[in-house]
Structures are given as C-alpha cells and as structure tokens.
Amino acid sequence: MRGALRRVQVGNALSAFGSGFTLPYMFVYVEKVRGLGSMTAWLVFTLFAAAALVVLPLGGRGIDRFGPRPVLVAGAVLTALGALSFGLATTHWTILVAAFLFGAGVTTTQPALATMVVRASTRATRAHAFALQFTLVNLGMGIGAMLGGQIVDVSRPGSLTLLFSIEALMFLVLAAVTGTVRLPAAAPDTLDAPARKAGGSDFRTLLGDRAMVKLSVLAGLIFFACYGQFESGVAAYATSTVGISPSALGIGLGVNTFAIVLLQMFVVRITARRRRTTAIAATGIVWLAAWIFAGVAGLFHGGSFAAIGSMMMTYALFGVGEALLAPTLGPIVADLAPARLLGTYNAAFALVKQVAIALGPALGVLLVGAGLSTLYLAALALFCVAITVVAWRLRRVLPAVADNAAPVRSAVVAGSPHTAELATAA
C-alpha cells in the first residue's frame, strides 16, 4: 500500500500548497482589497467554524457508509468552487456565501484524508504516516505562502483572484490524485470491541467512549492554546505589545516551519518508543516555555535583539510541540475508533479542532487589543498546564494499544484477510 499512501500524501501536500496561497491574505483581501471592512472579514472566519458544525457530522457518516474517496472528491470540488467564488466575489453576501462553501469543503476533506491515511497504513507505520502528512502540509503551506506573497498586490484585485484560482486548481488536483486511490477494505473491529457498544447509534457510541470524549477535551485545549492563537493572538501581541516589525513576524513563521521540518522525523523515532500521552504532556510543557519566552520579549524594545530573539524562540518552541503532536493525536483517534465508525471519529475530532481554532482568536484579539497582554499570557500559560494535566489523566482511560504501551505484533496492512486471524492469535 506504499503507492496508495504516497498518492494520498502528495494530494494532501498539493492542497496545502494551494491553501498557502490564500489563507495568509484572506483578511486583507476582504477588508482592504474588496473594501468590505473588518467585521465582514471577521465573519468570514466565523463562517469557517459554522460550516464545520454543519457538514462534519454528515461527512463522518458519509465516510463510514460510502468510504472516504467519494467524500474527499465532493469536499475537494466544493472547496474549489468556494475558492473560485472567493476570488470573484465583490459584495458582503457573495463573499460570505463563498466563505461558507470554502469552509464546508475544507472541513469535509480533512476527516476523509485522515481516514485514507489510516486505511493505507498499518499500526506499525501509522505514526510515521501522520507525521509525514503534517510535515508535507507545513511545507506546502509555507511554500504556497511564500510564492503567494510575490504575486499578491492589494492595489490589484486581479492578483488576489489569481491566487484563489490557483487554490481552486490545486484542490481539483487533490480530487484527481487521491480520488482514484485503491484502498484496502476496512479492518474488522478487534480493539476492545465489547466495550464499545457497537450496537448503539453512531454518536451514542462515540459519546459513550470515555477515552474519545477525554481526548476531544484535550484536543480542544491544544488547538485553542496554540493553533487558535498562532496567526491571531500571537501576531497581535508580537506587533502591538512587543513592537516587532511585520517582516520579523514573517521570519518567525519561517522559524516555526523550519523547526517542524527539521525535527519531525527525528521526533517520530523518539515517540515510537514511548507512550503517546507522554508526548502530549511534554507538548504542554514545551508550549508553556514558549509563552514564557513571549513574556520575556515584552520586557524589551521591539527592535532589540532580545525582543526579536525571544519571539523567534516562541515560534520555534511552538514548532517543537507541533512535531510532538503530529505522530500522536491522529493515531490515537484511529486506534480508538471501531472500524465501522472511523469516519465519524475523524469527523468529530476535526469538528473539535475547527471550533477551537475559530474561538481562539477571540481571546487573543480581545485581551491584547484591550491592553491586557499580561492577562493574555497568563491565561495561555494556564491552558498549557491544563494540557499536561489532562494528558496524564487521559492515560488512565486510554487503551494500552492506543497509548502505544502495547507492542505492535504485526505490520500486516489494515484490511488484509489475515488481520483478524493474527489479532485473535495475539
């Protein structure tokens, strides 16, 4: 299945490349290029979360019923339509409709891609597959943002239309590359099957899974405290409170990407020999250090080496934490999910992620904008402590195999006719 997994990863990287062209410039595009104001720009990002609430439950069921490929193709086409509409929209209503279409498409593709990664990998290779996916996404978005920055010109709306057209094309390529991948059949339920009450409804089964519920709470903390702040609260704090220049902020984003790419495969080898909850708990500690460096930066003048260096360390430590999470969260969800509900579990996880990322900027912009930067840093530091505490508590209810505490007995591809026999023999 290496060929199938390779195609899935390539398609994922290409879609991230397309997203990198536009995501950093969406706010300025709506507010300044189209002249629709900051409120409309804020509503655009709010609609991304609203779209996730609408489509992810349906997308999860669709994956479980029809398989991930048709859902992925539908999501990719919907994203392409939304991106193209974005580039052509000129009024409040048209741009909000485009935002909903785009958000619905992107959030539909995420659980479908995660399910395809699971189906095209084994338990022995799954952590590496998710880590590689995360690395390629960061590379794709970073390169896309860099190239997009050379094209974008706020005085020429046509330059932004070109960016959105490129993004639409990349998602159509995603549909073409991954929509024809041949995947093995879903593996039978062999992990704690009696305890999962498979006879109930999909959501009743999920909500009755204590480990998945606690993992979702932990994921909410993670995505709120880091990803939800990364391009909003941290950027606002760095520029308005610390006073570093936008160009230095761009270097910080590059440092973050470089840290992920440099460390990811090295971190995979380390985490492969340890419990996943240990890696997640360590992430909370690493991010706590990141916020401490951010606080140190605020003690110096924005143009000083100490201020810029401290903010660079903040972005680098965020990257270290992200590298620790990449080979852990996705595989835990895959190991917790009954085979018949893999799409539902991935969709629920994606829903928590999207909502947390959407709510994150509200805290950062509100507190930093009100001049309460110290309170902002203290609140995020507490969130990081909570991540570590909840990760340790998750260990109590997480099955040993999901926490990487049980040895992998076989590297047989998921869905192989011998999988059930090997599991029974083990």
C-alpha positions as CSV (number, residue, x, y, z in Angstrom):
1,M,0.0,0.0,0.0
2,R,3.0,2.3,-0.2
3,G,1.9,3.6,-3.6
4,A,-1.6,4.4,-2.3
5,L,-0.3,6.2,0.8
6,R,2.2,8.1,-1.4
7,R,-0.6,9.4,-3.6
8,V,-2.6,10.4,-0.6
9,Q,0.3,12.3,0.8
10,V,1.1,14.0,-2.5
11,G,-2.5,15.1,-2.9
12,N,-2.6,16.4,0.6
13,A,0.6,18.4,0.1
14,L,-0.7,19.9,-3.1
15,S,-3.9,21.1,-1.4
16,A,-1.9,22.6,1.4
17,F,0.2,24.4,-1.2
18,G,-3.0,25.9,-2.7
19,S,-4.2,26.9,0.8
20,G,-0.9,28.6,1.5
21,F,-1.5,30.9,-1.5
22,T,-4.6,32.4,0.1
23,L,-5.1,31.8,3.8
24,P,-2.5,34.4,5.0
25,Y,-4.1,37.1,2.8
26,M,-7.9,36.4,3.3
27,F,-8.3,39.1,6.0
28,V,-6.6,41.8,4.0
29,Y,-8.4,40.7,0.8
30,V,-11.8,41.0,2.4
31,E,-11.1,44.2,4.4
32,K,-8.9,46.2,2.1
33,V,-9.0,44.8,-1.5
34,R,-12.7,44.4,-1.6
35,G,-13.3,47.2,0.9
36,L,-15.9,45.2,3.0
37,G,-14.5,46.1,6.4
38,S,-13.0,44.2,9.3
39,M,-16.4,43.0,10.6
40,T,-17.1,41.1,7.3
41,A,-13.5,39.8,7.4
42,W,-14.2,38.5,11.0
43,L,-17.5,36.9,9.8
44,V,-15.6,35.1,7.1
45,F,-13.5,33.2,9.6
46,T,-16.6,32.6,11.9
47,L,-18.4,31.0,8.9
48,F,-15.5,28.5,8.6
49,A,-16.4,27.2,12.0
50,A,-20.1,27.4,11.3
51,A,-19.6,25.3,8.1
52,A,-17.7,22.7,10.1
53,L,-20.6,22.4,12.5
54,V,-23.0,21.7,9.6
55,V,-21.0,19.4,7.4
56,L,-18.7,17.4,9.6
57,P,-21.4,15.2,11.2
58,L,-22.8,14.4,7.7
59,G,-19.3,13.9,6.3
60,G,-18.4,11.4,9.0
61,R,-21.4,9.4,8.3
62,G,-20.8,9.6,4.6
63,I,-17.2,8.3,5.0
64,D,-18.5,5.3,7.1
65,R,-21.2,4.5,4.7
66,F,-19.7,5.2,1.2
67,G,-15.9,5.3,2.0
68,P,-13.5,8.2,2.2
69,R,-12.9,8.6,-1.6
70,P,-16.2,9.9,-2.7
71,V,-16.5,12.2,0.3
72,L,-13.0,13.5,-0.4
73,V,-13.8,14.2,-4.0
74,A,-17.0,16.0,-3.1
75,G,-15.2,18.1,-0.5
76,A,-12.4,19.0,-2.8
77,V,-14.8,20.1,-5.6
78,L,-16.8,22.1,-3.0
79,T,-13.6,23.8,-1.8
80,A,-12.5,24.6,-5.4
81,L,-15.9,26.2,-6.0
82,G,-15.7,28.2,-2.8
83,A,-12.1,29.4,-3.6
84,L,-13.1,30.4,-7.1
85,S,-16.2,32.2,-5.8
86,F,-14.0,34.0,-3.2
87,G,-11.8,35.4,-6.0
88,L,-14.8,36.7,-7.9
89,A,-17.0,37.9,-5.0
90,T,-17.3,41.7,-4.5
91,T,-20.2,42.1,-2.1
92,H,-20.9,41.2,1.5
93,W,-23.3,38.4,0.7
94,T,-21.4,36.8,-2.1
95,I,-18.1,36.7,-0.1
96,L,-19.9,35.2,2.9
97,V,-21.5,32.5,0.7
98,A,-18.1,31.8,-0.8
99,A,-16.6,31.6,2.8
100,F,-19.3,29.0,3.8
101,L,-18.7,26.9,0.7
102,F,-14.9,27.1,1.2
103,G,-15.1,26.2,4.9
104,A,-17.6,23.3,4.2
105,G,-15.3,21.9,1.5
106,V,-12.1,22.1,3.5
107,T,-13.6,20.6,6.7
108,T,-15.1,17.8,4.6
109,T,-11.7,16.8,3.1
110,Q,-9.9,16.7,6.5
111,P,-11.5,13.6,8.0
112,A,-11.6,11.9,4.6
113,L,-7.9,12.4,4.2
114,A,-7.2,11.2,7.8
115,T,-9.3,8.1,7.1
116,M,-7.4,7.4,3.9
117,V,-4.1,7.7,5.7
118,V,-5.3,5.1,8.3
119,R,-6.6,2.7,5.7
120,A,-3.4,3.0,3.6
121,S,-1.1,2.4,6.6
122,T,-0.6,-0.2,9.3
123,R,-0.4,0.2,13.1
124,A,3.4,-0.1,12.8
125,T,3.6,2.7,10.1
126,R,0.7,4.9,11.1
127,A,2.6,7.4,13.4
128,H,5.2,7.9,10.6
129,A,2.4,8.4,8.0
130,F,0.6,11.1,10.1
131,A,3.9,12.8,10.9
132,L,4.9,12.9,7.2
133,Q,1.4,14.2,6.4
134,F,1.9,17.0,8.9
135,T,5.4,17.9,7.6
136,L,4.2,18.0,4.0
137,V,1.2,20.2,4.9
138,N,3.5,22.7,6.6
139,L,6.0,22.6,3.7
140,G,3.1,23.0,1.2
141,M,1.5,25.9,3.0
142,G,4.9,27.6,3.6
143,I,6.0,27.4,0.0
144,G,2.5,28.5,-1.1
145,A,2.5,31.5,1.2
146,M,6.0,32.5,0.1
147,L,5.1,32.3,-3.6
148,G,1.7,33.9,-3.0
149,G,3.4,36.9,-1.3
150,Q,5.3,37.5,-4.5
151,I,2.1,37.7,-6.5
152,V,-0.3,39.5,-4.2
153,D,-0.7,43.2,-4.7
154,V,-3.5,44.9,-2.7
155,S,-3.8,47.6,-5.4
156,R,-4.6,45.0,-8.0
157,P,-7.7,42.8,-7.1
158,G,-6.8,40.6,-10.1
159,S,-3.7,39.4,-8.3
160,L,-5.9,38.0,-5.5
161,T,-8.3,36.5,-8.0
162,L,-5.3,34.7,-9.5
163,L,-4.3,33.3,-6.1
164,F,-7.8,31.9,-5.4
165,S,-7.9,30.4,-8.9
166,I,-4.6,28.6,-8.2
167,E,-6.0,27.3,-5.0
168,A,-9.2,26.1,-6.7
169,L,-7.0,24.3,-9.3
170,M,-4.9,22.6,-6.5
171,F,-8.0,21.2,-4.8
172,L,-9.2,19.8,-8.2
173,V,-5.8,18.2,-8.5
174,L,-6.3,16.7,-5.0
175,A,-9.6,15.2,-6.2
176,A,-7.9,13.7,-9.2
177,V,-4.8,12.3,-7.4
178,T,-6.4,10.8,-4.4
179,G,-9.9,10.2,-5.7
180,T,-8.7,7.2,-7.7
181,V,-6.6,5.6,-5.0
182,R,-7.4,1.9,-4.4
183,L,-7.7,1.3,-0.6
184,P,-8.0,-2.0,1.3
185,A,-11.2,-2.9,2.9
186,A,-11.8,-1.6,6.4
187,A,-10.3,-3.8,9.1
188,P,-12.7,-5.7,11.4
189,D,-13.2,-4.4,14.9
190,T,-10.7,-6.1,17.1
191,L,-9.8,-3.5,19.7
192,D,-12.0,-3.7,22.9
193,A,-15.0,-4.3,20.7
194,P,-17.4,-5.4,23.5
195,A,-16.7,-2.2,25.4
196,R,-17.6,0.0,22.5
197,K,-21.3,-0.9,22.5
198,A,-21.3,-1.2,18.7
199,G,-25.0,-1.9,18.6
200,G,-25.9,1.7,19.5
201,S,-26.2,4.7,17.2
202,D,-23.0,6.3,15.8
203,F,-23.0,9.3,18.1
204,R,-24.2,7.4,21.1
205,T,-21.3,5.0,20.6
206,L,-18.8,7.9,20.3
207,L,-20.2,9.9,23.3
208,G,-20.1,6.7,25.4
209,D,-16.4,6.2,24.6
210,R,-14.8,7.9,27.7
211,A,-11.4,7.8,26.1
212,M,-12.6,9.6,23.0
213,V,-14.5,12.2,25.0
214,K,-11.5,13.0,27.1
215,L,-9.3,13.1,24.0
216,S,-11.7,15.6,22.5
217,V,-11.4,17.8,25.6
218,L,-7.7,17.6,25.4
219,A,-7.7,18.4,21.6
220,G,-9.9,21.4,22.3
221,L,-7.3,22.7,24.8
222,I,-4.5,22.0,22.3
223,F,-6.0,23.7,19.3
224,F,-7.2,26.6,21.3
225,A,-4.0,27.3,23.1
226,C,-1.6,27.1,20.1
227,Y,-3.3,26.8,16.7
228,G,-6.1,29.2,17.6
229,Q,-3.5,31.8,18.7
230,F,-0.8,31.3,16.1
231,E,-1.9,33.7,13.4
232,S,-4.1,36.0,15.6
233,G,-3.2,36.5,19.3
234,V,0.5,35.8,19.0
235,A,0.8,38.0,15.9
236,A,-1.2,40.8,17.7
237,Y,0.9,40.5,20.8
238,A,4.2,40.5,18.8
239,T,3.4,43.5,16.7
240,S,1.4,45.7,19.1
241,T,2.8,44.9,22.5
242,V,6.4,43.8,21.8
243,G,6.6,46.0,18.7
244,I,8.5,43.8,16.3
245,S,8.1,44.6,12.6
246,P,5.9,42.6,10.2
247,S,9.0,41.4,8.4
248,A,10.4,39.9,11.7
249,L,7.0,38.3,12.2
250,G,7.3,36.6,8.9
251,I,10.7,35.3,9.9
252,G,9.1,33.9,13.0
253,L,6.6,31.9,10.9
254,G,9.5,30.6,8.8
255,V,11.4,29.6,12.0
256,N,8.3,27.6,13.1
257,T,8.1,25.8,9.8
258,F,11.8,25.1,9.8
259,A,11.6,23.6,13.3
260,I,8.8,21.3,12.3
261,V,10.5,20.1,9.1
262,L,13.9,19.7,10.8
263,L,12.6,17.8,13.9
264,Q,9.6,15.9,12.7
265,M,11.2,12.6,11.5
266,F,13.6,12.7,14.5
267,V,10.7,13.1,16.9
268,V,8.8,10.2,15.3
269,R,11.6,7.9,16.2
270,I,11.6,9.1,19.8
271,T,7.9,8.9,20.3
272,A,7.7,5.5,18.7
273,R,9.3,4.0,21.8
274,R,7.2,6.0,24.3
275,R,3.6,6.4,25.4
276,R,1.7,8.9,23.3
277,T,0.3,10.6,26.3
278,T,3.8,11.3,27.4
279,A,4.5,13.2,24.2
280,I,1.3,15.2,24.6
281,A,2.1,16.1,28.2
282,A,5.6,17.2,27.1
283,T,3.9,19.4,24.5
284,G,2.1,21.3,27.2
285,I,5.5,21.9,29.0
286,V,7.2,23.0,25.7
287,W,4.4,25.4,24.9
288,L,4.5,26.8,28.5
289,A,8.1,27.6,27.8
290,A,7.1,29.3,24.5
291,W,4.7,31.6,26.3
292,I,7.4,32.4,28.9
293,F,9.7,33.5,26.1
294,A,6.9,35.6,24.7
295,G,6.6,37.3,28.1
296,V,10.3,37.9,28.2
297,A,10.1,39.6,24.7
298,G,7.6,42.1,26.1
299,L,10.3,43.3,28.6
300,F,12.4,44.7,25.8
301,H,12.1,47.2,23.0
302,G,10.6,45.7,19.8
303,G,13.6,46.4,17.7
304,S,16.1,44.9,20.1
305,F,17.9,41.6,19.6
306,A,16.5,40.3,22.9
307,A,12.9,41.0,21.9
308,I,13.2,39.6,18.4
309,G,15.2,36.6,19.6
310,S,12.7,35.8,22.3
311,M,9.8,35.9,19.8
312,M,11.8,33.6,17.5
313,M,12.2,31.2,20.4
314,T,8.4,31.3,20.9
315,Y,7.7,30.3,17.3
316,A,10.5,27.6,17.4
317,L,9.0,26.1,20.6
318,F,5.6,26.1,19.1
319,G,7.1,24.0,16.2
320,V,8.7,21.6,18.6
321,G,5.3,21.0,20.3
322,E,3.6,20.6,16.9
323,A,6.2,18.0,15.9
324,L,5.4,16.0,19.1
325,L,1.7,16.0,18.4
326,A,1.8,15.0,14.7
327,P,2.6,11.3,15.3
328,T,0.3,11.0,18.4
329,L,-3.2,12.6,18.0
330,G,-4.2,11.1,14.6
331,P,-3.1,7.5,15.5
332,I,-4.9,7.7,18.9
333,V,-8.1,8.5,17.1
334,A,-7.6,5.7,14.6
335,D,-6.9,3.2,17.4
336,L,-9.9,4.3,19.4
337,A,-12.4,4.2,16.6
338,P,-14.3,1.0,15.8
339,A,-13.7,0.2,12.1
340,R,-17.3,0.9,11.1
341,L,-17.1,4.4,12.7
342,L,-13.6,5.5,11.7
343,G,-15.1,8.4,9.6
344,T,-17.3,9.5,12.4
345,Y,-14.5,9.6,14.9
346,N,-12.2,11.5,12.5
347,A,-15.0,13.9,11.7
348,A,-15.7,14.5,15.5
349,F,-12.0,15.2,16.0
350,A,-11.9,17.6,13.1
351,L,-15.0,19.4,14.4
352,V,-13.3,20.0,17.8
353,K,-10.3,21.2,16.0
354,Q,-12.1,23.7,13.8
355,V,-14.3,25.1,16.7
356,A,-11.3,25.5,19.0
357,I,-9.3,27.3,16.2
358,A,-12.2,29.6,15.5
359,L,-12.7,30.5,19.1
360,G,-9.0,31.0,19.8
361,P,-8.6,34.4,18.1
362,A,-11.5,35.9,20.1
363,L,-9.5,35.6,23.3
364,G,-6.2,36.8,21.8
365,V,-7.6,39.8,19.9
366,L,-9.9,40.8,22.8
367,L,-7.3,40.8,25.6
368,V,-4.3,42.1,23.5
369,G,-6.5,44.7,21.9
370,A,-7.7,45.9,25.3
371,G,-4.1,46.2,26.5
372,L,-4.3,43.2,28.8
373,S,-1.3,41.3,27.4
374,T,-0.1,40.1,30.8
375,L,-3.5,38.5,31.5
376,Y,-3.4,37.0,28.0
377,L,0.0,35.4,28.6
378,A,-1.1,34.1,32.0
379,A,-4.3,32.6,30.6
380,L,-2.4,30.8,27.8
381,A,0.2,29.6,30.3
382,L,-2.6,28.0,32.4
383,F,-4.0,26.4,29.3
384,C,-0.6,24.8,28.7
385,V,-0.5,23.5,32.2
386,A,-4.0,22.1,31.7
387,I,-2.8,20.3,28.5
388,T,-0.2,18.4,30.5
389,V,-2.6,17.6,33.4
390,V,-5.4,16.3,31.1
391,A,-2.8,14.3,29.1
392,W,-1.8,12.4,32.2
393,R,-5.4,11.9,33.2
394,L,-6.2,10.6,29.7
395,R,-3.7,7.8,30.3
396,R,-6.0,6.3,32.9
397,V,-8.8,5.5,30.4
398,L,-6.8,5.1,27.2
399,P,-6.4,1.5,26.0
400,A,-2.8,0.4,26.1
401,V,-2.6,-0.1,22.3
402,A,-3.9,3.4,21.6
403,D,-1.3,4.9,24.0
404,N,1.5,2.9,22.3
405,A,2.0,1.0,25.5
406,A,1.4,-2.4,23.8
407,P,3.8,-3.8,21.3
408,V,2.8,-3.9,17.6
409,R,2.5,-7.6,16.8
410,S,2.1,-7.4,13.1
411,A,2.7,-5.0,10.3
412,V,0.0,-6.5,8.1
413,V,-1.9,-3.9,6.1
414,A,-5.2,-2.9,7.6
415,G,-8.0,-4.8,5.9
416,S,-5.8,-7.9,5.0
417,P,-7.8,-11.1,5.2
418,H,-5.2,-12.3,7.8
419,T,-5.6,-9.4,10.1
420,A,-8.4,-10.9,12.2
421,E,-6.5,-14.2,12.5
422,L,-3.4,-12.5,13.7
423,A,-5.3,-10.4,16.2
424,T,-7.0,-13.5,17.5
425,A,-3.8,-15.4,17.8
426,A,-2.2,-12.5,19.6
